[in-house]
Amino acid sequence: MSDVPIDLIINFISYTTSLHVDRVEKILFSGILDWYQWVQDSKCRHFKHMREEATVMGITLESIVDVEATLTAKDLSLINDDEDQFMEALSSGQIPNSTRERITMFYSAINRSECITNESRENILKVAHALYDCL
């Protein structure tokens, strides 16, 4: 993670999402923070895989990065809107493997957080996106 103390991150996310600090903390520690840490720890390996997949697929690395950024930072509302369509897109082979792995892990973290905290997916996604945006 970064050198920013977790309390500051929690307070920032609370402020940006308008959720109480206790709710933010509960959501983060139920799985979203683990997912984010895994993403940060595997960035180099992930970038290498994306480059290889771009070559194999005959597209530019920038295209894969754009797709991944869109899926992970902005459009994960598909989880809420149409879960079947989301899961079909993940299993169809249209999304590069490394990107699919990150999104699948994120989806698992969302499910785990939902079960542990009894929070709405909307709140969990707000916290996850705020974490992704602030770090």
C-alpha positions as a Markdown table, in Angstrom:
| # | Residue | x | y | z |
|---|---|---|---|---|
| 1 | Met | 0.0 | 0.0 | 0.0 |
| 2 | Ser | 1.2 | 3.6 | 0.2 |
| 3 | Asp | 2.8 | 5.3 | 3.2 |
| 4 | Val | -0.4 | 7.0 | 4.1 |
| 5 | Pro | -1.8 | 5.9 | 7.5 |
| 6 | Ile | -4.9 | 3.8 | 7.2 |
| 7 | Asp | -6.8 | 6.2 | 9.5 |
| 8 | Leu | -6.4 | 9.0 | 7.0 |
| 9 | Ile | -7.5 | 6.8 | 4.2 |
| 10 | Ile | -10.6 | 5.7 | 6.1 |
| 11 | Asn | -11.4 | 9.3 | 6.9 |
| 12 | Phe | -10.9 | 10.4 | 3.3 |
| 13 | Ile | -13.2 | 7.6 | 2.0 |
| 14 | Ser | -15.7 | 8.4 | 4.7 |
| 15 | Tyr | -15.7 | 12.0 | 3.6 |
| 16 | Thr | -15.9 | 11.3 | -0.2 |
| 17 | Thr | -18.6 | 8.6 | 0.2 |
| 18 | Ser | -20.6 | 10.3 | 3.0 |
| 19 | Leu | -20.6 | 6.9 | 4.8 |
| 20 | His | -19.8 | 6.8 | 8.6 |
| 21 | Val | -16.2 | 6.0 | 9.4 |
| 22 | Asp | -17.2 | 2.8 | 11.2 |
| 23 | Arg | -19.0 | 1.5 | 8.1 |
| 24 | Val | -16.1 | 2.4 | 5.8 |
| 25 | Glu | -13.7 | 0.6 | 8.1 |
| 26 | Lys | -15.9 | -2.5 | 8.3 |
| 27 | Ile | -16.2 | -2.6 | 4.5 |
| 28 | Leu | -12.5 | -2.1 | 3.9 |
| 29 | Phe | -11.4 | -4.8 | 6.4 |
| 30 | Ser | -13.9 | -7.4 | 5.2 |
| 31 | Gly | -12.2 | -7.9 | 1.8 |
| 32 | Ile | -11.8 | -4.8 | -0.3 |
| 33 | Leu | -8.5 | -3.8 | 1.3 |
| 34 | Asp | -7.1 | -7.3 | 0.8 |
| 35 | Trp | -8.0 | -7.1 | -2.9 |
| 36 | Tyr | -6.4 | -3.7 | -3.2 |
| 37 | Gln | -3.2 | -4.9 | -1.5 |
| 38 | Trp | -3.0 | -7.8 | -3.9 |
| 39 | Val | -3.4 | -5.5 | -6.9 |
| 40 | Gln | -0.6 | -3.2 | -5.6 |
| 41 | Asp | 1.7 | -6.2 | -4.9 |
| 42 | Ser | 1.2 | -7.7 | -8.3 |
| 43 | Lys | 1.4 | -4.6 | -10.5 |
| 44 | Cys | 4.7 | -5.5 | -12.2 |
| 45 | Arg | 3.7 | -9.0 | -12.9 |
| 46 | His | 0.3 | -7.8 | -14.1 |
| 47 | Phe | 1.8 | -5.3 | -16.5 |
| 48 | Lys | 4.0 | -8.0 | -18.0 |
| 49 | His | 1.0 | -10.2 | -18.5 |
| 50 | Met | -1.0 | -7.4 | -20.1 |
| 51 | Arg | 1.8 | -6.7 | -22.6 |
| 52 | Glu | 2.0 | -10.4 | -23.5 |
| 53 | Glu | -1.8 | -10.6 | -24.0 |
| 54 | Ala | -1.8 | -7.5 | -26.1 |
| 55 | Thr | 0.8 | -9.1 | -28.4 |
| 56 | Val | -1.2 | -12.4 | -28.6 |
| 57 | Met | -4.5 | -10.6 | -29.2 |
| 58 | Gly | -2.9 | -8.3 | -31.8 |
| 59 | Ile | -4.0 | -5.1 | -30.1 |
| 60 | Thr | -2.1 | -2.3 | -28.4 |
| 61 | Leu | -1.1 | -2.4 | -24.8 |
| 62 | Glu | -2.9 | 1.0 | -24.4 |
| 63 | Ser | -6.1 | -0.7 | -25.5 |
| 64 | Ile | -5.9 | -3.3 | -22.7 |
| 65 | Val | -5.0 | -0.6 | -20.2 |
| 66 | Asp | -8.0 | 1.4 | -21.3 |
| 67 | Val | -10.3 | -1.5 | -21.0 |
| 68 | Glu | -8.9 | -2.4 | -17.6 |
| 69 | Ala | -9.1 | 1.1 | -16.3 |
| 70 | Thr | -12.7 | 1.5 | -17.5 |
| 71 | Leu | -13.7 | -1.9 | -16.0 |
| 72 | Thr | -12.0 | -1.5 | -12.6 |
| 73 | Ala | -12.3 | 2.2 | -12.0 |
| 74 | Lys | -15.6 | 3.2 | -13.5 |
| 75 | Asp | -17.9 | 0.6 | -14.9 |
| 76 | Leu | -18.1 | -2.1 | -12.2 |
| 77 | Ser | -21.6 | -0.9 | -11.7 |
| 78 | Leu | -22.3 | -3.9 | -14.0 |
| 79 | Ile | -22.1 | -6.0 | -10.8 |
| 80 | Asn | -25.2 | -4.2 | -9.5 |
| 81 | Asp | -27.0 | -3.6 | -12.8 |
| 82 | Asp | -26.7 | -6.9 | -14.6 |
| 83 | Glu | -24.7 | -9.6 | -12.8 |
| 84 | Asp | -25.4 | -12.3 | -15.5 |
| 85 | Gln | -24.1 | -10.1 | -18.3 |
| 86 | Phe | -21.1 | -9.2 | -16.2 |
| 87 | Met | -20.3 | -12.9 | -15.5 |
| 88 | Glu | -20.8 | -13.8 | -19.1 |
| 89 | Ala | -18.3 | -11.1 | -20.2 |
| 90 | Leu | -15.8 | -12.5 | -17.7 |
| 91 | Ser | -16.1 | -16.0 | -18.9 |
| 92 | Ser | -16.4 | -15.3 | -22.7 |
| 93 | Gly | -12.6 | -14.8 | -23.3 |
| 94 | Gln | -13.2 | -11.3 | -24.5 |
| 95 | Ile | -11.4 | -9.8 | -21.5 |
| 96 | Pro | -7.6 | -10.5 | -21.2 |
| 97 | Asn | -6.7 | -13.1 | -18.5 |
| 98 | Ser | -4.9 | -10.8 | -16.1 |
| 99 | Thr | -7.7 | -8.3 | -16.3 |
| 100 | Arg | -10.3 | -11.0 | -15.7 |
| 101 | Glu | -8.3 | -12.3 | -12.7 |
| 102 | Arg | -8.3 | -8.8 | -11.1 |
| 103 | Ile | -11.9 | -8.3 | -11.7 |
| 104 | Thr | -12.9 | -11.8 | -10.5 |
| 105 | Met | -10.9 | -11.2 | -7.3 |
| 106 | Phe | -12.6 | -7.8 | -6.9 |
| 107 | Tyr | -16.0 | -9.5 | -7.4 |
| 108 | Ser | -15.1 | -12.1 | -4.8 |
| 109 | Ala | -14.1 | -9.3 | -2.4 |
| 110 | Ile | -17.4 | -7.6 | -3.0 |
| 111 | Asn | -19.3 | -10.8 | -2.3 |
| 112 | Arg | -17.3 | -11.5 | 0.8 |
| 113 | Ser | -17.8 | -7.9 | 2.1 |
| 114 | Glu | -21.5 | -8.2 | 1.4 |
| 115 | Cys | -21.8 | -11.4 | 3.4 |
| 116 | Ile | -19.6 | -10.3 | 6.3 |
| 117 | Thr | -21.0 | -6.7 | 6.7 |
| 118 | Asn | -24.6 | -7.0 | 5.5 |
| 119 | Glu | -23.9 | -3.7 | 3.7 |
| 120 | Ser | -25.4 | -2.9 | 0.3 |
| 121 | Arg | -23.4 | -3.5 | -2.8 |
| 122 | Glu | -23.8 | 0.1 | -3.6 |
| 123 | Asn | -22.0 | 1.1 | -0.4 |
| 124 | Ile | -19.3 | -1.5 | -0.9 |
| 125 | Leu | -18.7 | -0.2 | -4.5 |
| 126 | Lys | -18.6 | 3.4 | -3.2 |
| 127 | Val | -15.9 | 2.4 | -0.7 |
| 128 | Ala | -13.9 | 0.4 | -3.2 |
| 129 | His | -14.0 | 3.1 | -5.9 |
| 130 | Ala | -13.0 | 5.7 | -3.3 |
| 131 | Leu | -10.1 | 3.5 | -2.2 |
| 132 | Tyr | -9.0 | 2.9 | -5.8 |
| 133 | Asp | -9.2 | 6.7 | -6.6 |
| 134 | Cys | -7.4 | 7.9 | -3.5 |
| 135 | Leu | -4.4 | 5.6 | -3.6 |
